[in-house]
Amino acid sequence: MTIAPKATRPEAADVTALALARLERARAICDAEPEASFESVWHALILLEEPPLDRLNRSLIRERTAAVQR
């Protein structure tokens, strides 16, 4: 197991601040769009924080797996 250098690890306070900001944003979206599911909004916000290439790769892997199972 490799441990990242301290300079590259997110601090607990930073992670907490990001989660709280995401929570506030998800609540604001759900207030503006009452038919939106909080869980779906929360999940979408988390995915949008990831690099686009990572999201694309995950999507392609999921589709390939689904195609094999068909």
Secondary structure as UniProt FT lines:
FT   HELIX           6..8
FT   HELIX           12..32
FT   TURN            34..35
FT   HELIX           38..48
FT   HELIX           52..69
//
